[in-house]
Amino acid sequence: MRIRIEDRVLEFIRELPEKDRRVIVDHIERLSDHPNATGNIKKLHTRKPRWRMHISMKYTLIYFVDSDTVWIDKIMTIEQAHKKYGKI
């Protein structure tokens, strides 16, 4: 599977400390092999099927799968995600 990452997600990741960037990139790379079965992943009940991945209990990544591409369109801290979406 291919991975596509929104520009605002890339910008968020670039602003993080190096260790956090490495951990996030590692999780993103695993999505290309198994987008629905790696790490702390949960399917969200939205109009368009989306998935949520917690990374190191610090960050939440939101993505969807479209044919052979994983589209990463949001990333935030877990605290921000809980405030925005309620307890996911």
Number of C-alpha atoms within 10 A of each C-alpha: 15 14 15 13 14 12 12 12 15 14 10 13 18 12 10 12 9 11 8 17 15 13 12 20 12 12 18 21 14 13 23 15 12 11 21 18 11 14 15 13 17 16 15 15 10 8 6 9 12 17 19 20 24 21 20 14 11 11 17 24 22 20 23 19 19 11 8 10 15 19 17 22 16 18 23 18 14 20 14 13 20 13 10 11 8 9 9 14
